[in-house]
Amino acid sequence: MRRLVSRFCLLLLLAIPFAGQTNQWKRYKNTDGNFSVLFPGEPEDNVNKTEGDAKSHTLLATEKPAFYTVVYTTISSAQSVDESTFNVFKNGVFKELPKCEPGTEQPAAPAITGYIGHWYRLSCDMPNGKITVAGNLYWGKHYAFAVMAMFPDSAAEPAAGVRKFLESFAVIDPAK
């Protein structure tokens, strides 16, 4: 009996450090990027290369097996919001995703007033295997967003997490 109690206490002590490590989905608000979204924990924020009057950041959070990312670009001069300029943006994003084949394309969900948006599902060959990328691209007057979830092709799609993430995306001030 004493041995059983000792093993139980040992297991309890080993479990304590992991008790607080579960990912909780939290509303993340980025005023510089003019958006909010639910992330599974605090995202890492990386500044991307600046080109002209465009500044870009990549935010990334993980809830295995999926990675959730928002790439946002702020553009100081007003851009045309039409399918032609959206396609230039889309092609630029897809160019950065090496060895990816676009699959399904649908209207973005959620739709955002003042933005052109489309939802995509891509299959990508990566050095460690195939991954699926699912998400929305949005093009607006001063902001562009890539809101994407990525997960291994071999894993079952974490549908609840992907849906929660994508559907939670919102622009703070659509007039900007």
C-alpha positions as CSV (number, residue, x, y, z in Angstrom):
1,M,0.0,0.0,0.0
2,R,2.8,2.4,0.9
3,R,4.4,1.7,-2.5
4,L,1.1,2.5,-4.2
5,V,0.8,5.8,-2.3
6,S,4.4,6.7,-3.2
7,R,3.8,6.0,-6.9
8,F,0.7,8.1,-6.9
9,C,2.5,11.0,-5.2
10,L,5.3,10.7,-7.7
11,L,2.9,10.7,-10.6
12,L,1.1,13.7,-9.1
13,L,4.4,15.6,-8.7
14,L,5.3,14.8,-12.3
15,A,2.0,16.0,-13.6
16,I,1.9,19.4,-11.8
17,P,4.3,21.2,-14.2
18,F,2.1,20.1,-17.1
19,A,-1.2,21.2,-15.6
20,G,-0.9,24.9,-16.7
21,Q,0.5,24.1,-20.1
22,T,-2.8,23.6,-22.0
23,N,-3.4,26.0,-24.8
24,Q,-6.4,28.3,-24.3
25,W,-7.9,30.1,-27.2
26,K,-7.7,33.9,-26.5
27,R,-8.9,36.9,-28.4
28,Y,-5.8,38.7,-29.8
29,K,-6.2,42.3,-30.8
30,N,-3.6,44.1,-32.9
31,T,-4.3,47.8,-33.3
32,D,-1.3,48.4,-35.6
33,G,-2.6,45.6,-37.9
34,N,-6.3,46.7,-37.5
35,F,-7.6,43.2,-36.7
36,S,-8.5,40.8,-33.9
37,V,-8.6,37.0,-34.0
38,L,-8.7,34.0,-31.7
39,F,-5.3,32.3,-31.2
40,P,-4.5,29.1,-29.3
41,G,-2.2,31.0,-26.9
42,E,0.0,34.0,-27.4
43,P,1.3,34.3,-30.9
44,E,4.9,35.0,-31.9
45,D,5.2,38.3,-33.8
46,N,7.9,38.5,-36.5
47,V,8.6,41.6,-38.6
48,N,8.9,40.9,-42.3
49,K,11.0,42.7,-44.9
50,T,9.7,46.2,-45.6
51,E,9.1,47.2,-49.2
52,G,8.3,50.8,-50.1
53,D,5.4,52.0,-48.0
54,A,4.3,48.5,-47.1
55,K,5.1,47.0,-43.6
56,S,4.4,43.4,-42.8
57,H,4.3,41.1,-39.8
58,T,3.7,37.4,-39.3
59,L,2.0,36.2,-36.2
60,L,2.1,32.5,-35.5
61,A,0.6,30.2,-32.7
62,T,0.6,26.5,-32.5
63,E,-1.9,23.9,-31.2
64,K,-0.5,20.7,-32.5
65,P,-0.8,19.4,-35.1
66,A,-1.8,22.7,-36.6
67,F,-0.1,26.1,-36.9
68,Y,-2.2,29.2,-37.1
69,T,-0.9,32.4,-38.7
70,V,-1.9,35.9,-39.7
71,V,0.3,37.8,-42.0
72,Y,-0.7,41.4,-42.2
73,T,0.5,44.2,-44.3
74,T,-0.1,47.9,-43.7
75,I,0.1,50.1,-46.8
76,S,0.3,53.9,-46.2
77,S,-1.0,54.9,-49.7
78,A,-4.6,54.0,-50.6
79,Q,-4.9,50.9,-52.9
80,S,-7.6,50.0,-55.3
81,V,-9.9,47.4,-53.9
82,D,-10.9,45.3,-56.9
83,E,-10.4,41.8,-58.2
84,S,-7.4,42.9,-60.3
85,T,-5.4,44.2,-57.4
86,F,-6.6,41.3,-55.2
87,N,-5.2,38.9,-57.8
88,V,-1.8,40.6,-57.7
89,F,-1.8,40.2,-53.9
90,K,-2.9,36.6,-54.1
91,N,-0.3,35.7,-56.7
92,G,2.4,37.3,-54.4
93,V,1.2,35.3,-51.4
94,F,1.1,32.0,-53.4
95,K,4.6,32.7,-54.8
96,E,5.9,32.7,-51.2
97,L,4.4,29.3,-50.6
98,P,6.8,27.0,-52.5
99,K,5.6,23.8,-54.1
100,C,1.9,24.5,-53.3
101,E,-1.0,23.6,-55.5
102,P,-4.2,25.6,-55.0
103,G,-7.3,23.4,-54.6
104,T,-10.6,24.8,-53.6
105,E,-11.5,28.5,-53.8
106,Q,-14.6,30.0,-52.2
107,P,-15.8,33.3,-50.9
108,A,-14.0,34.3,-47.6
109,A,-15.8,33.4,-44.4
110,P,-16.3,35.7,-42.7
111,A,-16.8,38.4,-45.4
112,I,-15.4,41.7,-44.4
113,T,-17.0,45.0,-45.5
114,G,-14.6,47.1,-47.7
115,Y,-12.4,44.1,-48.4
116,I,-12.2,41.5,-51.2
117,G,-11.7,38.1,-49.7
118,H,-11.4,34.5,-50.9
119,W,-10.9,31.2,-49.0
120,Y,-8.4,28.7,-50.3
121,R,-7.2,25.2,-49.6
122,L,-3.8,24.3,-50.8
123,S,-1.7,21.2,-50.8
124,C,2.0,21.8,-50.3
125,D,5.1,19.7,-50.6
126,M,7.5,20.5,-47.8
127,P,10.9,19.0,-46.9
128,N,9.3,17.0,-44.1
129,G,6.2,15.9,-46.0
130,K,2.9,17.2,-47.4
131,I,0.9,19.9,-45.6
132,T,-2.5,21.3,-46.1
133,V,-3.0,25.1,-45.9
134,A,-6.5,26.4,-45.4
135,G,-7.5,30.0,-45.0
136,N,-8.6,33.4,-46.2
137,L,-6.9,36.2,-48.1
138,Y,-8.3,39.7,-47.7
139,W,-7.3,42.8,-49.7
140,G,-8.4,46.3,-48.5
141,K,-7.5,50.0,-49.1
142,H,-4.7,50.1,-46.5
143,Y,-4.4,46.5,-45.2
144,A,-3.9,43.0,-46.6
145,F,-4.3,39.8,-44.6
146,A,-3.4,36.2,-45.0
147,V,-5.3,34.2,-42.3
148,M,-4.1,30.6,-42.6
149,A,-4.1,27.3,-40.7
150,M,-1.5,24.7,-41.7
151,F,-1.4,21.0,-40.7
152,P,0.2,17.8,-41.9
153,D,-1.6,16.2,-44.8
154,S,-1.3,12.9,-42.9
155,A,-3.2,14.2,-39.9
156,A,-6.9,14.5,-39.6
157,E,-7.9,18.1,-40.2
158,P,-8.4,19.8,-36.8
159,A,-11.7,21.2,-38.2
160,A,-12.9,22.7,-34.9
161,G,-9.7,24.7,-34.4
162,V,-9.4,25.8,-38.0
163,R,-13.0,26.9,-38.1
164,K,-12.8,28.7,-34.8
165,F,-9.6,30.5,-35.9
166,L,-10.8,31.5,-39.4
167,E,-14.3,32.6,-38.4
168,S,-13.0,34.7,-35.5
169,F,-11.0,37.0,-37.7
170,A,-12.4,40.6,-37.7
171,V,-11.1,44.0,-38.8
172,I,-11.2,46.5,-36.0
173,D,-12.0,49.6,-38.2
174,P,-13.3,48.7,-41.7
175,A,-13.1,52.3,-42.7
176,K,-9.3,52.2,-42.7
